[in-house]
Amino acid sequence: MKKGLYTTLAVGGLILAAAGLIALKMGAAPDGFLQVLCYVAIGCGCGAFGHGMGELLRYRALKNAPDVQKQLEIERTDERNVAVGNRAKSAAFDAMLYIYAALNLALAMMQADLAVVLLLVFAYLLVVGLSIYYRCKFEKIM
Amino acid sequence: MRNRLEALRRERGIRQEELAAALEVSRQTIGSLENGRYNPSILLAFKIAKYFGVRIEDVFIFEEETK
């Protein structure tokens, strides 16, 4: 099931990237929105192809090695590894709040376009709002 | 919290890798538990006690913090 999904992703990504590249080279989209669409298609296609191909290669490498597969599963679900990962994420989130705030301030002082500053402010508030949402959610279930 | 994991393991002549495989955790977790750098979840503590056939209190020693 998953193998089929990743094959579709790899093939679909390749087709999308190739279509974007061909459209760009043939001048089907000289400028404006269509040209942007071509670049987006190439970017998304490459991403999908890379992800799909990577998972397929991983599946193939582990197919005949159940012991390695089990060890990888143990490493993935190991409670200390999970705790270490969560702690790292938490520290990075704390740092991100300061980095976002500093970036907002810097952009405002550089007199950047108001739309850019407001977008960053909304993104910052969204992240803080999400953190409060998840805190309330986990308060109920834990 | 202190623990007697290393002593129990050595008494039975088990390697860290073997204990990790039996408990389905990584070898690093066993090392960290033995060094006292990591305190296990209650589930893992029960699994360890069950593996050695002892009570949890015989493996993990609770020490109250002195102020």
N, CA and C atoms of all chains as a GROMACS GRO file, in nm:
protein
  627
    1MET      N    1   0.084  -0.121   0.000
    1MET     CA    2   0.000   0.000   0.000
    1MET      C    3   0.087   0.125   0.000
    2LYS      N    4   0.180   0.128   0.096
    2LYS     CA    5   0.267   0.246   0.106
    2LYS      C    6   0.363   0.251  -0.012
    3LYS      N    7   0.404   0.132  -0.061
    3LYS     CA    8   0.496   0.126  -0.174
    3LYS      C    9   0.430   0.191  -0.296
    4GLY      N   10   0.300   0.159  -0.313
    4GLY     CA   11   0.225   0.216  -0.425
    4GLY      C   12   0.215   0.367  -0.414
    5LEU      N   13   0.193   0.414  -0.292
    5LEU     CA   14   0.181   0.559  -0.268
    5LEU      C   15   0.311   0.630  -0.302
    6TYR      N   16   0.424   0.572  -0.258
    6TYR     CA   17   0.553   0.636  -0.283
    6TYR      C   18   0.593   0.628  -0.430
    7THR      N   19   0.553   0.518  -0.497
    7THR     CA   20   0.580   0.508  -0.641
    7THR      C   21   0.503   0.617  -0.714
    8THR      N   22   0.376   0.634  -0.677
    8THR     CA   23   0.293   0.738  -0.739
    8THR      C   24   0.354   0.877  -0.715
    9LEU      N   25   0.400   0.896  -0.593
    9LEU     CA   26   0.460   1.025  -0.556
    9LEU      C   27   0.586   1.053  -0.639
   10ALA      N   28   0.671   0.950  -0.654
   10ALA     CA   29   0.795   0.968  -0.730
   10ALA      C   30   0.767   0.993  -0.877
   11VAL      N   31   0.678   0.912  -0.935
   11VAL     CA   32   0.646   0.927  -1.078
   11VAL      C   33   0.573   1.060  -1.103
   12GLY      N   34   0.475   1.089  -1.017
   12GLY     CA   35   0.400   1.215  -1.029
   12GLY      C   36   0.491   1.336  -1.017
   13GLY      N   37   0.584   1.330  -0.924
   13GLY     CA   38   0.679   1.439  -0.903
   13GLY      C   39   0.767   1.460  -1.024
   14LEU      N   40   0.812   1.347  -1.081
   14LEU     CA   41   0.898   1.355  -1.200
   14LEU      C   42   0.822   1.418  -1.317
   15ILE      N   43   0.698   1.375  -1.336
   15ILE     CA   44   0.615   1.428  -1.446
   15ILE      C   45   0.591   1.578  -1.426
   16LEU      N   46   0.559   1.614  -1.302
   16LEU     CA   47   0.531   1.755  -1.270
   16LEU      C   48   0.653   1.843  -1.295
   17ALA      N   49   0.769   1.796  -1.249
   17ALA     CA   50   0.894   1.873  -1.268
   17ALA      C   51   0.928   1.884  -1.416
   18ALA      N   52   0.913   1.772  -1.489
   18ALA     CA   53   0.944   1.772  -1.632
   18ALA      C   54   0.850   1.864  -1.707
   19ALA      N   55   0.721   1.860  -1.672
   19ALA     CA   56   0.622   1.946  -1.739
   19ALA      C   57   0.654   2.094  -1.715
   20GLY      N   58   0.688   2.126  -1.592
   20GLY     CA   59   0.724   2.265  -1.559
   20GLY      C   60   0.846   2.312  -1.636
   21LEU      N   61   0.947   2.222  -1.643
   21LEU     CA   62   1.072   2.256  -1.713
   21LEU      C   63   1.048   2.274  -1.863
   22ILE      N   64   0.970   2.182  -1.922
   22ILE     CA   65   0.941   2.188  -2.067
   22ILE      C   66   0.863   2.314  -2.099
   23ALA      N   67   0.761   2.342  -2.017
   23ALA     CA   68   0.679   2.462  -2.039
   23ALA      C   69   0.764   2.589  -2.033
   24LEU      N   70   0.860   2.588  -1.941
   24LEU     CA   71   0.948   2.704  -1.924
   24LEU      C   72   1.043   2.720  -2.042
   25LYS      N   73   1.100   2.606  -2.088
   25LYS     CA   74   1.198   2.609  -2.197
   25LYS      C   75   1.132   2.642  -2.330
   26MET      N   76   1.007   2.594  -2.347
   26MET     CA   77   0.938   2.616  -2.475
   26MET      C   78   0.875   2.755  -2.483
   27GLY      N   79   0.885   2.826  -2.373
   27GLY     CA   80   0.831   2.962  -2.372
   27GLY      C   81   0.680   2.967  -2.370
   28ALA      N   82   0.619   2.859  -2.316
   28ALA     CA   83   0.473   2.856  -2.308
   28ALA      C   84   0.421   2.959  -2.208
   29ALA      N   85   0.508   2.993  -2.114
   29ALA     CA   86   0.467   3.092  -2.013
   29ALA      C   87   0.570   3.204  -2.011
   30PRO      N   88   0.554   3.304  -2.096
   30PRO     CA   89   0.658   3.407  -2.108
   30PRO      C   90   0.681   3.488  -1.980
   31ASP      N   91   0.578   3.528  -1.913
   31ASP     CA   92   0.597   3.603  -1.789
   31ASP      C   93   0.470   3.596  -1.703
   32GLY      N   94   0.476   3.660  -1.591
   32GLY     CA   95   0.358   3.668  -1.504
   32GLY      C   96   0.329   3.541  -1.428
   33PHE      N   97   0.200   3.519  -1.402
   33PHE     CA   98   0.154   3.411  -1.314
   33PHE      C   99   0.192   3.273  -1.368
   34LEU      N  100   0.182   3.253  -1.499
   34LEU     CA  101   0.211   3.121  -1.556
   34LEU      C  102   0.357   3.081  -1.537
   35GLN      N  103   0.444   3.183  -1.548
   35GLN     CA  104   0.587   3.154  -1.528
   35GLN      C  105   0.613   3.111  -1.383
   36VAL      N  106   0.547   3.182  -1.291
   36VAL     CA  107   0.560   3.146  -1.149
   36VAL      C  108   0.510   3.003  -1.128
   37LEU      N  109   0.399   2.971  -1.196
   37LEU     CA  110   0.340   2.837  -1.185
   37LEU      C  111   0.438   2.730  -1.231
   38CYS      N  112   0.513   2.761  -1.337
   38CYS     CA  113   0.614   2.666  -1.388
   38CYS      C  114   0.721   2.639  -1.282
   39TYR      N  115   0.769   2.747  -1.221
   39TYR     CA  116   0.872   2.731  -1.117
   39TYR      C  117   0.817   2.654  -0.996
   40VAL      N  118   0.692   2.684  -0.962
   40VAL     CA  119   0.628   2.612  -0.850
   40VAL      C  120   0.617   2.463  -0.884
   41ALA      N  121   0.578   2.433  -1.010
   41ALA     CA  122   0.565   2.293  -1.054
   41ALA      C  123   0.700   2.223  -1.046
   42ILE      N  124   0.806   2.290  -1.088
   42ILE     CA  125   0.940   2.229  -1.082
   42ILE      C  126   0.980   2.203  -0.936
   43GLY      N  127   0.956   2.302  -0.850
   43GLY     CA  128   0.992   2.288  -0.708
   43GLY      C  129   0.915   2.176  -0.641
   44CYS      N  130   0.782   2.177  -0.659
   44CYS     CA  131   0.698   2.074  -0.596
   44CYS      C  132   0.730   1.936  -0.654
   45GLY      N  133   0.751   1.931  -0.786
   45GLY     CA  134   0.782   1.804  -0.852
   45GLY      C  135   0.911   1.745  -0.799
   46CYS      N  136   1.015   1.829  -0.787
   46CYS     CA  137   1.144   1.780  -0.735
   46CYS      C  138   1.129   1.730  -0.592
   47GLY      N  139   1.053   1.805  -0.511
   47GLY     CA  140   1.031   1.765  -0.372
   47GLY      C  141   0.960   1.632  -0.363
   48ALA      N  142   0.852   1.617  -0.440
   48ALA     CA  143   0.773   1.493  -0.438
   48ALA      C  144   0.856   1.376  -0.488
   49PHE      N  145   0.933   1.400  -0.596
   49PHE     CA  146   1.017   1.294  -0.651
   49PHE      C  147   1.123   1.251  -0.549
   50GLY      N  148   1.187   1.347  -0.487
   50GLY     CA  149   1.291   1.317  -0.388
   50GLY      C  150   1.237   1.238  -0.270
   51HIS      N  151   1.122   1.283  -0.218
   51HIS     CA  152   1.062   1.216  -0.103
   51HIS      C  153   1.018   1.073  -0.140
   52GLY      N  154   0.947   1.062  -0.253
   52GLY     CA  155   0.897   0.932  -0.297
   52GLY      C  156   1.011   0.835  -0.324
   53MET      N  157   1.114   0.882  -0.395
   53MET     CA  158   1.227   0.796  -0.431
   53MET      C  159   1.305   0.754  -0.306
   54GLY      N  160   1.322   0.849  -0.213
   54GLY     CA  161   1.392   0.818  -0.088
   54GLY      C  162   1.322   0.708  -0.010
   55GLU      N  163   1.189   0.720   0.001
   55GLU     CA  164   1.112   0.620   0.075
   55GLU      C  165   1.115   0.485   0.004
   56LEU      N  166   1.112   0.488  -0.130
   56LEU     CA  167   1.118   0.362  -0.206
   56LEU      C  168   1.251   0.292  -0.186
   57LEU      N  169   1.360   0.369  -0.189
   57LEU     CA  170   1.494   0.311  -0.168
   57LEU      C  171   1.507   0.256  -0.026
   58ARG      N  172   1.448   0.329   0.070
   58ARG     CA  173   1.451   0.284   0.210
   58ARG      C  174   1.375   0.152   0.224
   59TYR      N  175   1.258   0.145   0.159
   59TYR     CA  176   1.175   0.025   0.163
   59TYR      C  177   1.252  -0.093   0.104
   60ARG      N  178   1.321  -0.066  -0.009
   60ARG     CA  179   1.394  -0.172  -0.079
   60ARG      C  180   1.513  -0.221   0.004
   61ALA      N  181   1.582  -0.125   0.069
   61ALA     CA  182   1.699  -0.161   0.149
   61ALA      C  183   1.660  -0.244   0.271
   62LEU      N  184   1.543  -0.216   0.327
   62LEU     CA  185   1.503  -0.283   0.452
   62LEU      C  186   1.418  -0.407   0.429
   63LYS      N  187   1.379  -0.429   0.302
   63LYS     CA  188   1.286  -0.539   0.272
   63LYS      C  189   1.340  -0.674   0.319
   64ASN      N  190   1.467  -0.698   0.295
   64ASN     CA  191   1.525  -0.828   0.331
   64ASN      C  192   1.607  -0.824   0.459
   65ALA      N  193   1.584  -0.723   0.541
   65ALA     CA  194   1.659  -0.713   0.667
   65ALA      C  195   1.564  -0.682   0.782
   66PRO      N  196   1.486  -0.785   0.823
   66PRO     CA  197   1.387  -0.759   0.930
   66PRO      C  198   1.451  -0.718   1.063
   67ASP      N  199   1.574  -0.769   1.089
   67ASP     CA  200   1.641  -0.733   1.215
   67ASP      C  201   1.678  -0.584   1.218
   68VAL      N  202   1.725  -0.534   1.102
   68VAL     CA  203   1.759  -0.391   1.094
   68VAL      C  204   1.631  -0.308   1.106
   69GLN      N  205   1.525  -0.357   1.042
   69GLN     CA  206   1.395  -0.289   1.047
   69GLN      C  207   1.346  -0.278   1.191
   70LYS      N  208   1.361  -0.389   1.267
   70LYS     CA  209   1.316  -0.390   1.407
   70LYS      C  210   1.399  -0.293   1.491
   71GLN      N  211   1.532  -0.293   1.465
   71GLN     CA  212   1.620  -0.204   1.541
   71GLN      C  213   1.586  -0.057   1.514
   72LEU      N  214   1.557  -0.027   1.387
   72LEU     CA  215   1.520   0.110   1.351
   72LEU      C  216   1.389   0.151   1.418
   73GLU      N  217   1.296   0.055   1.425
   73GLU     CA  218   1.167   0.081   1.490
   73GLU      C  219   1.188   0.107   1.639
   74ILE      N  220   1.277   0.028   1.700
   74ILE     CA  221   1.309   0.047   1.843
   74ILE      C  222   1.369   0.186   1.865
   75GLU      N  223   1.464   0.223   1.778
   75GLU     CA  224   1.529   0.356   1.790
   75GLU      C  225   1.425   0.469   1.775
   76ARG      N  226   1.329   0.446   1.685
   76ARG     CA  227   1.228   0.549   1.658
   76ARG      C  228   1.132   0.566   1.775
   77THR      N  229   1.095   0.454   1.837
   77THR     CA  230   0.994   0.462   1.943
   77THR      C  231   1.055   0.465   2.083
   78ASP      N  232   1.187   0.453   2.092
   78ASP     CA  233   1.255   0.453   2.222
   78ASP      C  234   1.216   0.577   2.302
   79GLU      N  235   1.172   0.556   2.428
   79GLU     CA  236   1.116   0.668   2.506
   79GLU      C  237   1.218   0.778   2.533
   80ARG      N  238   1.347   0.741   2.550
   80ARG     CA  239   1.448   0.844   2.573
   80ARG      C  240   1.470   0.925   2.445
   81ASN      N  241   1.474   0.857   2.331
   81ASN     CA  242   1.491   0.928   2.203
   81ASN      C  243   1.375   1.024   2.180
   82VAL      N  244   1.252   0.978   2.212
   82VAL     CA  245   1.134   1.064   2.196
   82VAL      C  246   1.144   1.185   2.290
   83ALA      N  247   1.186   1.158   2.414
   83ALA     CA  248   1.199   1.267   2.513
   83ALA      C  249   1.305   1.368   2.468
   84VAL      N  250   1.418   1.317   2.416
   84VAL     CA  251   1.526   1.404   2.369
   84VAL      C  252   1.475   1.491   2.252
   85GLY      N  253   1.403   1.427   2.160
   85GLY     CA  254   1.348   1.500   2.045
   85GLY      C  255   1.251   1.608   2.088
   86ASN      N  256   1.163   1.574   2.183
   86ASN     CA  257   1.064   1.671   2.231
   86ASN      C  258   1.130   1.788   2.304
   87ARG      N  259   1.235   1.757   2.380
   87ARG     CA  260   1.306   1.862   2.453
   87ARG      C  261   1.377   1.956   2.356
   88ALA      N  262   1.435   1.897   2.251
   88ALA     CA  263   1.503   1.978   2.149
   88ALA      C  264   1.403   2.069   2.078
   89LYS      N  265   1.286   2.012   2.047
   89LYS     CA  266   1.181   2.091   1.980
   89LYS      C  267   1.136   2.207   2.070
   90SER      N  268   1.120   2.176   2.198
   90SER     CA  269   1.076   2.278   2.293
   90SER      C  270   1.178   2.392   2.303
   91ALA      N  271   1.307   2.356   2.310
   91ALA     CA  272   1.413   2.459   2.319
   91ALA      C  273   1.416   2.543   2.192
   92ALA      N  274   1.399   2.474   2.077
   92ALA     CA  275   1.401   2.546   1.948
   92ALA      C  276   1.282   2.641   1.938
   93PHE      N  277   1.167   2.598   1.991
   93PHE     CA  278   1.047   2.683   1.989
   93PHE      C  279   1.069   2.809   2.072
   94ASP      N  280   1.127   2.791   2.192
   94ASP     CA  281   1.156   2.906   2.278
   94ASP      C  282   1.250   3.005   2.207
   95ALA      N  283   1.351   2.950   2.140
   95ALA     CA  284   1.446   3.035   2.068
   95ALA      C  285   1.377   3.104   1.952
   96MET      N  286   1.287   3.031   1.885
   96MET     CA  287   1.218   3.086   1.768
   96MET      C  288   1.136   3.210   1.803
   97LEU      N  289   1.075   3.209   1.921
   97LEU     CA  290   0.994   3.324   1.962
   97LEU      C  291   1.079   3.451   1.968
   98TYR      N  292   1.201   3.439   2.022
   98TYR     CA  293   1.291   3.555   2.030
   98TYR      C  294   1.341   3.593   1.890
   99ILE      N  295   1.372   3.491   1.809
   99ILE     CA  296   1.425   3.518   1.674
   99ILE      C  297   1.318   3.589   1.590
  100TYR      N  298   1.195   3.539   1.598
  100TYR     CA  299   1.083   3.601   1.524
  100TYR      C  300   1.066   3.747   1.567
  101ALA      N  301   1.068   3.770   1.698
  101ALA     CA  302   1.048   3.905   1.752
  101ALA      C  303   1.160   3.997   1.703
  102ALA      N  304   1.284   3.948   1.707
  102ALA     CA  305   1.398   4.029   1.662
  102ALA      C  306   1.387   4.060   1.513
  103LEU      N  307   1.345   3.960   1.437
  103LEU     CA  308   1.330   3.978   1.291
  103LEU      C  309   1.221   4.081   1.261
  104ASN      N  310   1.110   4.071   1.335
  104ASN     CA  311   1.001   4.168   1.319
  104ASN      C  312   1.049   4.310   1.345
  105LEU      N  313   1.122   4.325   1.454
  105LEU     CA  314   1.174   4.455   1.494
  105LEU      C  315   1.271   4.509   1.388
  106ALA      N  316   1.358   4.420   1.340
  106ALA     CA  317   1.458   4.461   1.240
  106ALA      C  318   1.388   4.508   1.112
  107LEU      N  319   1.288   4.431   1.069
  107LEU     CA  320   1.216   4.468   0.946
  107LEU      C  321   1.143   4.601   0.963
  108ALA      N  322   1.084   4.620   1.081
  108ALA     CA  323   1.012   4.745   1.106
  108ALA      C  324   1.109   4.863   1.106
  109MET      N  325   1.228   4.843   1.164
  109MET     CA  326   1.328   4.950   1.169
  109MET      C  327   1.388   4.978   1.031
  110MET      N  328   1.388   4.876   0.945
  110MET     CA  329   1.439   4.895   0.809
  110MET      C  330   1.333   4.959   0.719
  111GLN      N  331   1.219   4.987   0.779
  111GLN     CA  332   1.104   5.045   0.707
  111GLN      C  333   1.064   4.959   0.587
  112ALA      N  334   1.058   4.828   0.615
  112ALA     CA  335   1.017   4.734   0.511
  112ALA      C  336   0.869   4.756   0.481
  113ASP      N  337   0.825   4.697   0.371
  113ASP     CA  338   0.686   4.710   0.329
  113ASP      C  339   0.592   4.667   0.444
  114LEU      N  340   0.485   4.744   0.465
  114LEU     CA  341   0.395   4.716   0.578
  114LEU      C  342   0.335   4.576   0.568
  115ALA      N  343   0.304   4.532   0.444
  115ALA     CA  344   0.245   4.399   0.425
  115ALA      C  345   0.339   4.291   0.477
  116VAL      N  346   0.468   4.306   0.451
  116VAL     CA  347   0.567   4.207   0.496
  116VAL      C  348   0.572   4.203   0.649
  117VAL      N  349   0.577   4.323   0.710
  117VAL     CA  350   0.584   4.330   0.856
  117VAL      C  351   0.458   4.270   0.918
  118LEU      N  352   0.342   4.305   0.861
  118LEU     CA  353   0.216   4.253   0.916
  118LEU      C  354   0.206   4.102   0.900
  119LEU      N  355   0.253   4.051   0.785
  119LEU     CA  356   0.251   3.905   0.765
  119LEU      C  357   0.334   3.834   0.871
  120LEU      N  358   0.450   3.890   0.900
  120LEU     CA  359   0.536   3.830   1.003
  120LEU      C  360   0.472   3.839   1.141
  121VAL      N  361   0.408   3.955   1.168
  121VAL     CA  362   0.340   3.971   1.298
  121VAL      C  363   0.228   3.867   1.311
  122PHE      N  364   0.150   3.847   1.204
  122PHE     CA  365   0.041   3.749   1.209
  122PHE      C  366   0.095   3.607   1.224
  123ALA      N  367   0.206   3.579   1.155
  123ALA     CA  368   0.267   3.446   1.168
  123ALA      C  369   0.312   3.423   1.312
  124TYR      N  370   0.372   3.526   1.371
  124TYR     CA  371   0.419   3.518   1.510
  124TYR      C  372   0.302   3.492   1.604
  125LEU      N  373   0.194   3.571   1.584
  125LEU     CA  374   0.076   3.555   1.670
  125LEU      C  375   0.010   3.420   1.650
  126LEU      N  376   0.012   3.370   1.526
  126LEU     CA  377  -0.045   3.238   1.497
  126LEU      C  378   0.030   3.129   1.573
  127VAL      N  379   0.162   3.139   1.572
  127VAL     CA  380   0.244   3.040   1.641
  127VAL      C  381   0.216   3.045   1.792
  128VAL      N  382   0.209   3.166   1.848
  128VAL     CA  383   0.180   3.180   1.991
  128VAL      C  384   0.039   3.126   2.021
  129GLY      N  385  -0.056   3.158   1.934
  129GLY     CA  386  -0.194   3.109   1.951
  129GLY      C  387  -0.200   2.958   1.946
  130LEU      N  388  -0.125   2.897   1.853
  130LEU     CA  389  -0.122   2.750   1.842
  130LEU      C  390  -0.064   2.688   1.968
  131SER      N  391   0.038   2.754   2.023
  131SER     CA  392   0.098   2.700   2.145
  131SER      C  393  -0.004   2.702   2.260
  132ILE      N  394  -0.084   2.810   2.268
  132ILE     CA  395  -0.187   2.818   2.373
  132ILE      C  396  -0.296   2.713   2.348
  133TYR      N  397  -0.333   2.696   2.222
  133TYR     CA  398  -0.436   2.596   2.186
  133TYR      C  399  -0.394   2.456   2.230
  134TYR      N  400  -0.268   2.419   2.195
  134TYR     CA  401  -0.221   2.285   2.230
  134TYR      C  402  -0.205   2.269   2.381
  135ARG      N  403  -0.170   2.378   2.448
  135ARG     CA  404  -0.158   2.372   2.594
  135ARG      C  405  -0.294   2.339   2.655
  136CYS      N  406  -0.399   2.410   2.608
  136CYS     CA  407  -0.535   2.384   2.659
  136CYS      C  408  -0.578   2.242   2.626
  137LYS      N  409  -0.547   2.197   2.505
  137LYS     CA  410  -0.588   2.064   2.460
  137LYS      C  411  -0.522   1.956   2.547
  138PHE      N  412  -0.391   1.972   2.571
  138PHE     CA  413  -0.319   1.872   2.650
  138PHE      C  414  -0.356   1.879   2.797
  139GLU      N  415  -0.397   1.998   2.845
  139GLU     CA  416  -0.444   2.010   2.984
  139GLU      C  417  -0.565   1.920   3.006
  140LYS      N  418  -0.650   1.909   2.901
  140LYS     CA  419  -0.773   1.829   2.914
  140LYS      C  420  -0.744   1.681   2.908
  141ILE      N  421  -0.650   1.641   2.821
  141ILE     CA  422  -0.631   1.496   2.802
  141ILE      C  423  -0.522   1.436   2.891
  142MET      N  424  -0.445   1.520   2.958
  142MET     CA  425  -0.337   1.463   3.041
  142MET      C  426  -0.368   1.476   3.190
  143MET      N  427   1.685   1.035   4.174
  143MET     CA  428   1.653   0.894   4.198
  143MET      C  429   1.771   0.806   4.158
  144ARG      N  430   1.812   0.720   4.251
  144ARG     CA  431   1.920   0.626   4.220
  144ARG      C  432   1.859   0.496   4.171
  145ASN      N  433   1.940   0.412   4.108
  145ASN     CA  434   1.887   0.280   4.071
  145ASN      C  435   1.996   0.174   4.076
  146ARG      N  436   1.950   0.049   4.083
  146ARG     CA  437   2.043  -0.064   4.095
  146ARG      C  438   2.049  -0.144   3.965
  147LEU      N  439   2.020  -0.075   3.857
  147LEU     CA  440   2.010  -0.145   3.728
  147LEU      C  441   2.141  -0.211   3.688
  148GLU      N  442   2.250  -0.134   3.699
  148GLU     CA  443   2.379  -0.189   3.657
  148GLU      C  444   2.418  -0.310   3.743
  149ALA      N  445   2.394  -0.296   3.875
  149ALA     CA  446   2.428  -0.406   3.966
  149ALA      C  447   2.347  -0.531   3.933
  150LEU      N  448   2.216  -0.512   3.910
  150LEU     CA  449   2.130  -0.626   3.877
  150LEU      C  450   2.172  -0.691   3.745
  151ARG      N  451   2.207  -0.606   3.650
  151ARG     CA  452   2.247  -0.658   3.518
  151ARG      C  453   2.377  -0.738   3.528
  152ARG      N  454   2.473  -0.680   3.604
  152ARG     CA  455   2.602  -0.749   3.618
  152ARG      C  456   2.588  -0.881   3.695
  153GLU      N  457   2.500  -0.879   3.798
  153GLU     CA  458   2.474  -1.002   3.877
  153GLU      C  459   2.431  -1.116   3.786
  154ARG      N  460   2.350  -1.081   3.686
  154ARG     CA  461   2.295  -1.184   3.596
  154ARG      C  462   2.380  -1.205   3.471
  155GLY      N  463   2.488  -1.129   3.460
  155GLY     CA  464   2.580  -1.145   3.346
  155GLY      C  465   2.517  -1.110   3.212
  156ILE      N  466   2.438  -1.005   3.213
  156ILE     CA  467   2.372  -0.963   3.088
  156ILE      C  468   2.444  -0.840   3.034
  157ARG      N  469   2.459  -0.836   2.902
  157ARG     CA  470   2.519  -0.716   2.839
  157ARG      C  471   2.410  -0.611   2.818
  158GLN      N  472   2.455  -0.485   2.807
  158GLN     CA  473   2.359  -0.374   2.786
  158GLN      C  474   2.275  -0.399   2.660
  159GLU      N  475   2.339  -0.449   2.555
  159GLU     CA  476   2.269  -0.473   2.427
  159GLU      C  477   2.156  -0.574   2.445
  160GLU      N  478   2.184  -0.678   2.524
  160GLU     CA  479   2.084  -0.784   2.545
  160GLU      C  480   1.966  -0.729   2.625
  161LEU      N  481   1.998  -0.652   2.728
  161LEU     CA  482   1.891  -0.594   2.810
  161LEU      C  483   1.807  -0.498   2.727
  162ALA      N  484   1.875  -0.418   2.644
  162ALA     CA  485   1.803  -0.322   2.559
  162ALA      C  486   1.710  -0.396   2.463
  163ALA      N  487   1.759  -0.504   2.406
  163ALA     CA  488   1.676  -0.581   2.310
  163ALA      C  489   1.556  -0.641   2.381
  164ALA      N  490   1.577  -0.693   2.503
  164ALA     CA  491   1.467  -0.755   2.578
  164ALA      C  492   1.361  -0.652   2.617
  165LEU      N  493   1.405  -0.531   2.648
  165LEU     CA  494   1.311  -0.426   2.692
  165LEU      C  495   1.260  -0.342   2.575
  166GLU      N  496   1.315  -0.370   2.456
  166GLU     CA  497   1.278  -0.296   2.334
  166GLU      C  498   1.305  -0.146   2.348
  167VAL      N  499   1.424  -0.115   2.398
  167VAL     CA  500   1.470   0.025   2.403
  167VAL      C  501   1.611   0.027   2.342
  168SER      N  502   1.665   0.148   2.322
  168SER     CA  503   1.799   0.156   2.265
  168SER      C  504   1.905   0.129   2.372
  169ARG      N  505   2.025   0.091   2.328
  169ARG     CA  506   2.133   0.064   2.423
  169ARG      C  507   2.171   0.192   2.499
  170GLN      N  508   2.160   0.305   2.429
  170GLN     CA  509   2.191   0.434   2.492
  170GLN      C  510   2.099   0.461   2.610
  171THR      N  511   1.974   0.418   2.599
  171THR     CA  512   1.878   0.437   2.709
  171THR      C  513   1.924   0.360   2.833
  172ILE      N  514   1.969   0.236   2.810
  172ILE     CA  515   2.018   0.155   2.923
  172ILE      C  516   2.139   0.224   2.987
  173GLY      N  517   2.231   0.273   2.902
  173GLY     CA  518   2.349   0.343   2.952
  173GLY      C  519   2.312   0.466   3.034
  174SER      N  520   2.218   0.543   2.982
  174SER     CA  521   2.175   0.665   3.052
  174SER      C  522   2.105   0.633   3.185
  175LEU      N  523   2.026   0.525   3.184
  175LEU     CA  524   1.959   0.484   3.308
  175LEU      C  525   2.062   0.444   3.413
  176GLU      N  526   2.161   0.368   3.370
  176GLU     CA  527   2.264   0.321   3.464
  176GLU      C  528   2.346   0.437   3.520
  177ASN      N  529   2.371   0.537   3.435
  177ASN     CA  530   2.449   0.653   3.480
  177ASN      C  531   2.366   0.751   3.562
  178GLY      N  532   2.236   0.730   3.566
  178GLY     CA  533   2.148   0.820   3.641
  178GLY      C  534   2.117   0.950   3.567
  179ARG      N  535   2.148   0.953   3.437
  179ARG     CA  536   2.121   1.074   3.359
  179ARG      C  537   1.976   1.081   3.314
  180TYR      N  538   1.908   0.966   3.315
  180TYR     CA  539   1.770   0.963   3.266
  180TYR      C  540   1.684   0.880   3.360
  181ASN      N  541   1.568   0.935   3.396
  181ASN     CA  542   1.472   0.859   3.477
  181ASN      C  543   1.365   0.801   3.385
  182PRO      N  544   1.338   0.671   3.398
  182PRO     CA  545   1.245   0.608   3.303
  182PRO      C  546   1.099   0.643   3.331
  183SER      N  547   1.016   0.617   3.231
  183SER     CA  548   0.871   0.631   3.252
  183SER      C  549   0.828   0.518   3.345
  184ILE      N  550   0.710   0.531   3.401
  184ILE     CA  551   0.662   0.428   3.494
  184ILE      C  552   0.646   0.294   3.421
  185LEU      N  553   0.611   0.302   3.293
  185LEU     CA  554   0.593   0.181   3.211
  185LEU      C  555   0.726   0.106   3.196
  186LEU      N  556   0.831   0.182   3.162
  186LEU     CA  557   0.962   0.119   3.145
  186LEU      C  558   1.014   0.068   3.279
  187ALA      N  559   0.985   0.142   3.386
  187ALA     CA  560   1.029   0.098   3.519
  187ALA      C  561   0.965  -0.037   3.554
  188PHE      N  562   0.837  -0.051   3.522
  188PHE     CA  563   0.768  -0.179   3.546
  188PHE      C  564   0.828  -0.290   3.461
  189LYS      N  565   0.859  -0.257   3.335
  189LYS     CA  566   0.916  -0.358   3.245
  189LYS      C  567   1.051  -0.406   3.296
  190ILE      N  568   1.131  -0.311   3.348
  190ILE     CA  569   1.263  -0.347   3.401
  190ILE      C  570   1.248  -0.438   3.523
  191ALA      N  571   1.157  -0.396   3.615
  191ALA     CA  572   1.136  -0.476   3.736
  191ALA      C  573   1.086  -0.616   3.701
  192LYS      N  574   0.995  -0.623   3.606
  192LYS     CA  575   0.939  -0.753   3.564
  192LYS      C  576   1.048  -0.839   3.501
  193TYR      N  577   1.134  -0.778   3.423
  193TYR     CA  578   1.240  -0.852   3.356
  193TYR      C  579   1.333  -0.919   3.457
  194PHE      N  580   1.367  -0.844   3.564
  194PHE     CA  581   1.458  -0.898   3.665
  194PHE      C  582   1.383  -0.978   3.772
  195GLY      N  583   1.251  -0.977   3.766
  195GLY     CA  584   1.172  -1.053   3.864
  195GLY      C  585   1.178  -0.994   4.004
  196VAL      N  586   1.186  -0.863   4.012
  196VAL     CA  587   1.190  -0.796   4.143
  196VAL      C  588   1.083  -0.685   4.147
  197ARG      N  589   1.070  -0.619   4.263
  197ARG     CA  590   0.976  -0.508   4.272
  197ARG      C  591   1.043  -0.380   4.221
  198ILE      N  592   0.962  -0.284   4.182
  198ILE     CA  593   1.018  -0.157   4.132
  198ILE      C  594   1.109  -0.093   4.236
  199GLU      N  595   1.064  -0.100   4.365
  199GLU     CA  596   1.142  -0.038   4.472
  199GLU      C  597   1.280  -0.104   4.490
  200ASP      N  598   1.293  -0.227   4.441
  200ASP     CA  599   1.422  -0.295   4.451
  200ASP      C  600   1.519  -0.249   4.341
  201VAL      N  601   1.465  -0.187   4.237
  201VAL     CA  602   1.550  -0.138   4.128
  201VAL      C  603   1.574   0.013   4.144
  202PHE      N  604   1.466   0.084   4.167
  202PHE     CA  605   1.475   0.231   4.174
  202PHE      C  606   1.459   0.279   4.318
  203ILE      N  607   1.555   0.359   4.361
  203ILE     CA  608   1.555   0.405   4.500
  203ILE      C  609   1.521   0.554   4.502
  204PHE      N  610   1.405   0.584   4.560
  204PHE     CA  611   1.361   0.724   4.566
  204PHE      C  612   1.434   0.798   4.676
  205GLU      N  613   1.491   0.912   4.640
  205GLU     CA  614   1.561   0.993   4.739
  205GLU      C  615   1.495   1.129   4.747
  206GLU      N  616   1.446   1.164   4.866
  206GLU     CA  617   1.381   1.293   4.881
  206GLU      C  618   1.486   1.404   4.880
  207GLU      N  619   1.452   1.513   4.812
  207GLU     CA  620   1.548   1.624   4.804
  207GLU      C  621   1.560   1.693   4.938
  208THR      N  622   1.685   1.719   4.979
  208THR     CA  623   1.706   1.791   5.106
  208THR      C  624   1.718   1.939   5.079
  209LYS      N  625   1.643   2.018   5.157
  209LYS     CA  626   1.644   2.163   5.134
  209LYS      C  627   1.751   2.234   5.218
   0.00000   0.00000   0.00000
